[in-house]
Amino acid sequence: MSDEEAGPALFRLVRFWSRRWAGRAAESAGEQRHVQHILVVEAVRTSDGATGPTVGTVAHQLGLDHSGASRMVRDAVEAGYLARDTSDSDRRRACLRLTEDGHALLAGSRQWQRHAFEELTASWDEHDRRQFGAYLRRLADDVGA
């Protein structure tokens, strides 16, 4: 594949998966609401803010405005996946942390993600799977995802 074809192929894949993964993830989790919770839990887990993850860092991670992220965080707290703590560095600021249920949701999500990757690349030889996985991790790291 030429470099000229690689960009469109990447976006074709993104469009394909963005329409399908949410339904499949919800199906495996048992309800559609879990998809929103998975997004928030992933954002909190991968946030590298110096003062700890906040609603603002969740908004940034998910590409949402503050009010949308705040509603999603509130729902995840009410569902028991996140807890709000007062920041050690700024008492006015609330930091987010995963609860035990949040860690379990994240673990289940990661297991489903690994299964999806294995399913998508099942016909590939092991070397190609490892190489593609390494390239995906590199791309995610390079873009800060």
ChimeraX commands (.cxc) that place a marker at each C-alpha (Angstrom):
marker #1 position 0.00,0.00,0.00 radius 0.5
marker #1 position 1.33,3.41,-0.88 radius 0.5
marker #1 position 1.49,6.30,1.58 radius 0.5
marker #1 position -1.18,7.93,-0.55 radius 0.5
marker #1 position -3.59,5.07,0.24 radius 0.5
marker #1 position -2.66,4.66,3.92 radius 0.5
marker #1 position -4.46,7.78,5.22 radius 0.5
marker #1 position -7.80,6.96,3.58 radius 0.5
marker #1 position -7.49,3.34,4.75 radius 0.5
marker #1 position -6.93,4.52,8.33 radius 0.5
marker #1 position -10.02,6.73,8.25 radius 0.5
marker #1 position -12.10,4.03,6.59 radius 0.5
marker #1 position -11.17,1.75,9.47 radius 0.5
marker #1 position -11.94,4.43,12.08 radius 0.5
marker #1 position -15.37,5.08,10.53 radius 0.5
marker #1 position -16.07,1.35,10.34 radius 0.5
marker #1 position -15.21,0.73,13.99 radius 0.5
marker #1 position -16.73,3.89,15.41 radius 0.5
marker #1 position -20.14,2.75,14.17 radius 0.5
marker #1 position -19.78,-0.78,15.49 radius 0.5
marker #1 position -17.67,-0.89,18.64 radius 0.5
marker #1 position -20.16,0.88,20.91 radius 0.5
marker #1 position -22.91,-1.62,20.17 radius 0.5
marker #1 position -20.63,-4.59,20.56 radius 0.5
marker #1 position -19.11,-3.24,23.78 radius 0.5
marker #1 position -22.55,-2.54,25.21 radius 0.5
marker #1 position -23.69,-5.99,24.15 radius 0.5
marker #1 position -20.81,-7.61,26.02 radius 0.5
marker #1 position -21.28,-5.34,29.05 radius 0.5
marker #1 position -25.03,-5.88,29.11 radius 0.5
marker #1 position -26.30,-2.34,28.52 radius 0.5
marker #1 position -25.75,0.72,26.34 radius 0.5
marker #1 position -25.05,2.99,29.34 radius 0.5
marker #1 position -21.83,1.08,30.03 radius 0.5
marker #1 position -20.25,2.46,26.86 radius 0.5
marker #1 position -20.36,5.98,28.30 radius 0.5
marker #1 position -18.95,4.70,31.59 radius 0.5
marker #1 position -16.17,2.84,29.78 radius 0.5
marker #1 position -15.18,6.03,27.95 radius 0.5
marker #1 position -15.03,8.00,31.20 radius 0.5
marker #1 position -13.16,5.29,33.11 radius 0.5
marker #1 position -10.62,4.97,30.28 radius 0.5
marker #1 position -10.16,8.76,30.24 radius 0.5
marker #1 position -9.59,8.88,33.99 radius 0.5
marker #1 position -7.18,5.93,33.88 radius 0.5
marker #1 position -5.09,7.32,31.02 radius 0.5
marker #1 position -5.09,10.92,32.27 radius 0.5
marker #1 position -1.65,12.13,33.25 radius 0.5
marker #1 position -2.57,15.46,34.84 radius 0.5
marker #1 position -0.08,16.64,37.45 radius 0.5
marker #1 position -2.86,17.23,39.99 radius 0.5
marker #1 position -4.78,14.07,39.14 radius 0.5
marker #1 position -7.64,13.52,36.73 radius 0.5
marker #1 position -10.45,16.08,36.83 radius 0.5
marker #1 position -13.59,16.74,34.83 radius 0.5
marker #1 position -11.46,19.07,32.69 radius 0.5
marker #1 position -8.98,16.32,31.87 radius 0.5
marker #1 position -11.85,13.95,31.03 radius 0.5
marker #1 position -13.29,16.63,28.73 radius 0.5
marker #1 position -9.91,17.00,27.03 radius 0.5
marker #1 position -9.36,13.24,26.69 radius 0.5
marker #1 position -12.82,12.71,25.16 radius 0.5
marker #1 position -12.92,15.89,23.07 radius 0.5
marker #1 position -16.01,17.20,24.87 radius 0.5
marker #1 position -17.01,20.50,26.39 radius 0.5
marker #1 position -16.82,20.77,30.18 radius 0.5
marker #1 position -20.56,20.43,30.76 radius 0.5
marker #1 position -20.83,17.25,28.67 radius 0.5
marker #1 position -17.87,15.70,30.47 radius 0.5
marker #1 position -19.31,16.79,33.81 radius 0.5
marker #1 position -22.59,14.95,33.11 radius 0.5
marker #1 position -20.71,11.81,32.05 radius 0.5
marker #1 position -18.52,11.95,35.17 radius 0.5
marker #1 position -21.58,12.51,37.38 radius 0.5
marker #1 position -23.25,9.45,35.85 radius 0.5
marker #1 position -20.12,7.33,36.36 radius 0.5
marker #1 position -19.90,8.46,39.99 radius 0.5
marker #1 position -23.59,7.61,40.53 radius 0.5
marker #1 position -23.01,4.20,38.92 radius 0.5
marker #1 position -20.16,3.56,41.35 radius 0.5
marker #1 position -17.28,3.53,38.84 radius 0.5
marker #1 position -15.64,6.77,39.98 radius 0.5
marker #1 position -15.19,8.66,43.22 radius 0.5
marker #1 position -14.59,12.39,43.64 radius 0.5
marker #1 position -11.87,13.42,46.08 radius 0.5
marker #1 position -10.64,16.86,47.06 radius 0.5
marker #1 position -7.30,17.72,45.49 radius 0.5
marker #1 position -4.33,17.82,47.84 radius 0.5
marker #1 position -2.88,20.80,45.99 radius 0.5
marker #1 position -6.10,22.84,45.59 radius 0.5
marker #1 position -9.01,22.26,47.99 radius 0.5
marker #1 position -11.42,23.86,45.47 radius 0.5
marker #1 position -10.63,21.23,42.87 radius 0.5
marker #1 position -12.15,17.73,42.72 radius 0.5
marker #1 position -9.96,14.88,41.56 radius 0.5
marker #1 position -11.37,11.67,40.18 radius 0.5
marker #1 position -10.29,8.15,40.95 radius 0.5
marker #1 position -11.48,4.72,39.92 radius 0.5
marker #1 position -13.42,2.71,42.47 radius 0.5
marker #1 position -13.17,-1.05,42.78 radius 0.5
marker #1 position -16.10,-1.34,40.36 radius 0.5
marker #1 position -14.38,1.12,38.03 radius 0.5
marker #1 position -11.24,-1.02,37.98 radius 0.5
marker #1 position -13.40,-4.08,37.24 radius 0.5
marker #1 position -15.16,-2.23,34.39 radius 0.5
marker #1 position -11.80,-1.16,32.99 radius 0.5
marker #1 position -10.45,-4.71,33.21 radius 0.5
marker #1 position -13.52,-6.06,31.40 radius 0.5
marker #1 position -13.19,-3.37,28.75 radius 0.5
marker #1 position -9.52,-4.13,28.20 radius 0.5
marker #1 position -10.30,-7.85,27.94 radius 0.5
marker #1 position -12.95,-7.10,25.30 radius 0.5
marker #1 position -10.48,-4.85,23.43 radius 0.5
marker #1 position -7.87,-7.61,23.36 radius 0.5
marker #1 position -10.49,-10.08,22.16 radius 0.5
marker #1 position -11.61,-7.68,19.40 radius 0.5
marker #1 position -7.99,-7.26,18.21 radius 0.5
marker #1 position -7.46,-11.03,18.21 radius 0.5
marker #1 position -10.71,-11.55,16.31 radius 0.5
marker #1 position -9.88,-8.90,13.70 radius 0.5
marker #1 position -6.40,-10.28,13.09 radius 0.5
marker #1 position -7.18,-13.99,13.52 radius 0.5
marker #1 position -6.15,-14.83,9.96 radius 0.5
marker #1 position -2.80,-13.02,10.26 radius 0.5
marker #1 position 0.46,-14.71,11.15 radius 0.5
marker #1 position 1.88,-13.97,14.59 radius 0.5
marker #1 position 4.68,-11.71,13.31 radius 0.5
marker #1 position 2.21,-9.47,11.45 radius 0.5
marker #1 position -0.09,-9.28,14.49 radius 0.5
marker #1 position 2.77,-8.27,16.77 radius 0.5
marker #1 position 4.11,-5.74,14.25 radius 0.5
marker #1 position 0.67,-4.19,13.70 radius 0.5
marker #1 position 0.11,-4.06,17.48 radius 0.5
marker #1 position 3.45,-2.30,17.93 radius 0.5
marker #1 position 2.55,0.23,15.23 radius 0.5
marker #1 position -0.85,0.87,16.83 radius 0.5
marker #1 position 0.77,1.48,20.25 radius 0.5
marker #1 position 3.36,3.77,18.66 radius 0.5
marker #1 position 0.71,5.78,16.83 radius 0.5
marker #1 position -1.41,6.09,20.00 radius 0.5
marker #1 position 1.64,7.20,21.99 radius 0.5
marker #1 position 2.72,9.69,19.31 radius 0.5
marker #1 position -0.67,11.39,19.23 radius 0.5
marker #1 position -1.08,11.27,23.00 radius 0.5
marker #1 position -4.09,8.99,22.89 radius 0.5
marker link #1:1,2 radius 0.2
marker link #1:2,3 radius 0.2
marker link #1:3,4 radius 0.2
marker link #1:4,5 radius 0.2
marker link #1:5,6 radius 0.2
marker link #1:6,7 radius 0.2
marker link #1:7,8 radius 0.2
marker link #1:8,9 radius 0.2
marker link #1:9,10 radius 0.2
marker link #1:10,11 radius 0.2
marker link #1:11,12 radius 0.2
marker link #1:12,13 radius 0.2
marker link #1:13,14 radius 0.2
marker link #1:14,15 radius 0.2
marker link #1:15,16 radius 0.2
marker link #1:16,17 radius 0.2
marker link #1:17,18 radius 0.2
marker link #1:18,19 radius 0.2
marker link #1:19,20 radius 0.2
marker link #1:20,21 radius 0.2
marker link #1:21,22 radius 0.2
marker link #1:22,23 radius 0.2
marker link #1:23,24 radius 0.2
marker link #1:24,25 radius 0.2
marker link #1:25,26 radius 0.2
marker link #1:26,27 radius 0.2
marker link #1:27,28 radius 0.2
marker link #1:28,29 radius 0.2
marker link #1:29,30 radius 0.2
marker link #1:30,31 radius 0.2
marker link #1:31,32 radius 0.2
marker link #1:32,33 radius 0.2
marker link #1:33,34 radius 0.2
marker link #1:34,35 radius 0.2
marker link #1:35,36 radius 0.2
marker link #1:36,37 radius 0.2
marker link #1:37,38 radius 0.2
marker link #1:38,39 radius 0.2
marker link #1:39,40 radius 0.2
marker link #1:40,41 radius 0.2
marker link #1:41,42 radius 0.2
marker link #1:42,43 radius 0.2
marker link #1:43,44 radius 0.2
marker link #1:44,45 radius 0.2
marker link #1:45,46 radius 0.2
marker link #1:46,47 radius 0.2
marker link #1:47,48 radius 0.2
marker link #1:48,49 radius 0.2
marker link #1:49,50 radius 0.2
marker link #1:50,51 radius 0.2
marker link #1:51,52 radius 0.2
marker link #1:52,53 radius 0.2
marker link #1:53,54 radius 0.2
marker link #1:54,55 radius 0.2
marker link #1:55,56 radius 0.2
marker link #1:56,57 radius 0.2
marker link #1:57,58 radius 0.2
marker link #1:58,59 radius 0.2
marker link #1:59,60 radius 0.2
marker link #1:60,61 radius 0.2
marker link #1:61,62 radius 0.2
marker link #1:62,63 radius 0.2
marker link #1:63,64 radius 0.2
marker link #1:64,65 radius 0.2
marker link #1:65,66 radius 0.2
marker link #1:66,67 radius 0.2
marker link #1:67,68 radius 0.2
marker link #1:68,69 radius 0.2
marker link #1:69,70 radius 0.2
marker link #1:70,71 radius 0.2
marker link #1:71,72 radius 0.2
marker link #1:72,73 radius 0.2
marker link #1:73,74 radius 0.2
marker link #1:74,75 radius 0.2
marker link #1:75,76 radius 0.2
marker link #1:76,77 radius 0.2
marker link #1:77,78 radius 0.2
marker link #1:78,79 radius 0.2
marker link #1:79,80 radius 0.2
marker link #1:80,81 radius 0.2
marker link #1:81,82 radius 0.2
marker link #1:82,83 radius 0.2
marker link #1:83,84 radius 0.2
marker link #1:84,85 radius 0.2
marker link #1:85,86 radius 0.2
marker link #1:86,87 radius 0.2
marker link #1:87,88 radius 0.2
marker link #1:88,89 radius 0.2
marker link #1:89,90 radius 0.2
marker link #1:90,91 radius 0.2
marker link #1:91,92 radius 0.2
marker link #1:92,93 radius 0.2
marker link #1:93,94 radius 0.2
marker link #1:94,95 radius 0.2
marker link #1:95,96 radius 0.2
marker link #1:96,97 radius 0.2
marker link #1:97,98 radius 0.2
marker link #1:98,99 radius 0.2
marker link #1:99,100 radius 0.2
marker link #1:100,101 radius 0.2
marker link #1:101,102 radius 0.2
marker link #1:102,103 radius 0.2
marker link #1:103,104 radius 0.2
marker link #1:104,105 radius 0.2
marker link #1:105,106 radius 0.2
marker link #1:106,107 radius 0.2
marker link #1:107,108 radius 0.2
marker link #1:108,109 radius 0.2
marker link #1:109,110 radius 0.2
marker link #1:110,111 radius 0.2
marker link #1:111,112 radius 0.2
marker link #1:112,113 radius 0.2
marker link #1:113,114 radius 0.2
marker link #1:114,115 radius 0.2
marker link #1:115,116 radius 0.2
marker link #1:116,117 radius 0.2
marker link #1:117,118 radius 0.2
marker link #1:118,119 radius 0.2
marker link #1:119,120 radius 0.2
marker link #1:120,121 radius 0.2
marker link #1:121,122 radius 0.2
marker link #1:122,123 radius 0.2
marker link #1:123,124 radius 0.2
marker link #1:124,125 radius 0.2
marker link #1:125,126 radius 0.2
marker link #1:126,127 radius 0.2
marker link #1:127,128 radius 0.2
marker link #1:128,129 radius 0.2
marker link #1:129,130 radius 0.2
marker link #1:130,131 radius 0.2
marker link #1:131,132 radius 0.2
marker link #1:132,133 radius 0.2
marker link #1:133,134 radius 0.2
marker link #1:134,135 radius 0.2
marker link #1:135,136 radius 0.2
marker link #1:136,137 radius 0.2
marker link #1:137,138 radius 0.2
marker link #1:138,139 radius 0.2
marker link #1:139,140 radius 0.2
marker link #1:140,141 radius 0.2
marker link #1:141,142 radius 0.2
marker link #1:142,143 radius 0.2
marker link #1:143,144 radius 0.2
marker link #1:144,145 radius 0.2
view
